[in-house]
Amino acid sequence: MSDFLDDLKTYLRIDGSEDDTILTLLIDAAKEYLSNAGVPESESKLYKIAVMLYVALHYENRDPSMKIEKFNFALESIILQLKSYA
């Protein structure tokens, strides 16, 4: 998990460990979200990007009034591709 967390922090440009707990929670939530969408956990790079997009979406946009359709579209597009591989 720590390799994934380190990659995620690089992706989000986060230094330090203050947010490690929330990031770990968001990683777990992303995996659960993908599982509920019919996407099994995998070592695929596309799966990793889907988890990172989900985390970024929820980490960087904590204000529920934010419009984030483009990010959602990217995540949904990846989910559809991953489901076709399963």
C-alpha positions in Angstrom: 0.0 0.0 0.0 2.8 2.4 0.8 4.1 2.3 -2.8 0.6 3.2 -4.0 0.4 5.9 -1.4 3.7 7.3 -2.5 2.7 7.3 -6.2 -0.6 9.0 -5.3 1.2 11.7 -3.3 3.5 12.3 -6.2 0.4 12.5 -8.5 -1.3 15.0 -6.2 2.0 16.9 -5.5 1.7 16.3 -1.8 4.8 16.5 0.4 4.8 15.3 4.0 2.5 12.8 5.7 -0.1 15.0 7.4 -2.8 13.7 5.0 -1.8 10.1 4.8 -4.8 8.9 6.9 -7.3 10.7 4.6 -5.5 9.6 1.5 -5.5 5.9 2.6 -9.3 6.2 3.4 -9.9 7.7 -0.1 -7.8 4.9 -1.7 -10.0 2.3 0.1 -13.1 4.2 -0.9 -12.0 4.3 -4.5 -11.4 0.5 -4.6 -14.8 -0.1 -3.1 -16.4 2.3 -5.6 -14.8 0.5 -8.5 -15.8 -2.9 -7.1 -19.4 -1.7 -6.7 -19.2 -0.5 -10.4 -18.3 -4.0 -11.4 -14.5 -3.5 -11.8 -12.4 -6.0 -9.9 -9.2 -4.9 -8.3 -6.2 -5.4 -10.6 -2.6 -4.5 -11.1 -3.5 -2.7 -14.4 -2.1 0.8 -14.9 -5.5 1.9 -15.9 -7.0 0.6 -12.6 -4.3 2.5 -10.7 -5.2 5.7 -12.7 -8.9 5.2 -11.9 -8.1 5.0 -8.2 -5.9 8.1 -8.4 -8.6 10.0 -10.3 -11.2 9.1 -7.7 -8.9 10.1 -4.9 -8.0 13.4 -6.6 -11.7 14.1 -7.3 -12.6 13.8 -3.6 -9.4 15.2 -2.1 -9.1 18.3 -4.2 -12.8 19.1 -4.4 -14.1 18.9 -0.9 -16.7 21.6 -1.5 -19.8 19.7 -2.6 -21.0 22.7 -4.7 -18.0 22.4 -7.1 -18.7 21.4 -10.7 -16.5 18.5 -11.6 -18.2 16.9 -14.6 -14.9 16.6 -16.7 -13.2 14.7 -13.9 -16.3 12.4 -13.5 -16.3 11.8 -17.3 -12.7 10.7 -17.3 -13.3 8.3 -14.4 -16.5 6.9 -15.9 -14.7 6.4 -19.2 -11.9 4.4 -17.5 -14.4 2.4 -15.6 -16.2 1.4 -18.8 -12.8 0.3 -20.3 -11.9 -1.7 -17.2 -15.2 -3.4 -17.1 -14.7 -4.6 -20.6 -11.5 -6.3 -19.6 -13.1 -8.1 -16.6 
